[in-house]
């Protein structure tokens, strides 16, 4: 059985570091240890290409001297006193930041719930190898698959230790297991590639390696002999859940408090207004049991609660950490994430809530449209909302998927897209960002 890493010594070390920073002249401080331990295997065409293993504890100390702030990082074995004194000296020489601070003590988490984030299953390198080989073999067995792009499997655990100068002390650990494969179908200039993967907090919840391989192979074969679609406007596009999750991520980025404070979001002036079609809801919940992005407290020690970021199409909340919240004259909602020495707002378990129509009925309702399975490029401008992406998928004729389509571009403005979205009923909540199949009306397609 895999044992959780004992965080007692790390909590003690982080607490001592904070105390030394205060003694060196800091008015406030917090110390973070990011723990990680991982093992992975990669294979291709039946042979092991790599076995990797790593383990680390990365310390970060953030100190405040009045409105001045500085951060330093170090590996285990550093001199605590030297690091604390160096951080304080750096802060004293830094420009003032009127918004940088620790979370208010009244916002700190007092009760850290068990969210089922840790799985004690110890997966050996041989088990990872067997799973990767099994997935690749199943994919190569699909008729029409001609080559492998490789398969892999991994097991990891990681977590956060946080201590602050105003009384917070906490830690949590989470595990993650994954497996996936990429394969090629066809020959010569007619080759097509696709993939399938799965990632879960608990090993027993992983999709079977054979099933992952079969799906990857079938997807690659379905893409053979694609055509270009005709250029047109006012067309209906259906986003497969794999790409619809990206749409939800765009919404999350556009309502991120840091982007709002910088005025770099096309939704910056839309709080309290309708941004999605009436009836649509986007939820965010950091406390989902066994949720992919769950956490008992955020990177500042604040416990977030489930929020309806968008309700009945109306924007209710920004994602907020303390610094962004202060800049906007608001309070944090526990969405701060540590990234190196910084704290930035992020989503947690984010979901576009499903509708009532099955994806099959949604497709059947369309006489002429595009079923989208892959997007290429980064043509989503979060400042203006302009959206233009390379795309591939399948053409819909008379309510059925027909021939594969590639080398086309879809375009619109995200303001209009969000108001013309209709979600289907098929959401899979295993993803940190979850979405059902999504239909969007009035898109432009550039093809032949």
HELIX and SHEET records of a PDB file:
HELIX    1   1 UNK A    8  UNK A   23  1                                  16    
HELIX    2   2 UNK A   80  UNK A   92  1                                  13    
HELIX    3   3 UNK A  105  UNK A  107  5                                   3    
HELIX    4   4 UNK A  125  UNK A  140  1                                  16    
HELIX    5   5 UNK A  188  UNK A  190  5                                   3    
HELIX    6   6 UNK A  203  UNK A  205  5                                   3    
HELIX    7   7 UNK A  209  UNK A  222  1                                  14    
HELIX    8   8 UNK A  241  UNK A  254  1                                  14    
HELIX    9   9 UNK A  257  UNK A  262  1                                   6    
HELIX   10  10 UNK A  322  UNK A  327  1                                   6    
HELIX   11  11 UNK A  359  UNK A  364  1                                   6    
HELIX   12  12 UNK A  414  UNK A  419  1                                   6    
SHEET    1   A 6 UNK A  68  UNK A  75  0                                        
SHEET    2   A 6 UNK A  47  UNK A  65 -1                                        
SHEET    3   A 6 UNK A  28  UNK A  44 -1                                        
SHEET    4   A 6 UNK A 145  UNK A 164 -1                                        
SHEET    5   A 6 UNK A 169  UNK A 185 -1                                        
SHEET    6   A 6 UNK A 192  UNK A 200 -1                                        
SHEET    1   B 6 UNK A 421  UNK A 423  0                                        
SHEET    2   B 6 UNK A 438  UNK A 446 -1                                        
SHEET    3   B 6 UNK A 232  UNK A 239 -1                                        
SHEET    4   B 6 UNK A 368  UNK A 376  1                                        
SHEET    5   B 6 UNK A 386  UNK A 397 -1                                        
SHEET    6   B 6 UNK A 400  UNK A 413 -1                                        
SHEET    1   C 5 UNK A 314  UNK A 315  0                                        
SHEET    2   C 5 UNK A 307  UNK A 311 -1                                        
SHEET    3   C 5 UNK A 282  UNK A 284 -1                                        
SHEET    4   C 5 UNK A 350  UNK A 352 -1                                        
SHEET    5   C 5 UNK A 433  UNK A 434  1                                        
SHEET    1   D 2 UNK A 336  UNK A 339  0                                        
SHEET    2   D 2 UNK A 342  UNK A 345 -1                                        
END                                                                             
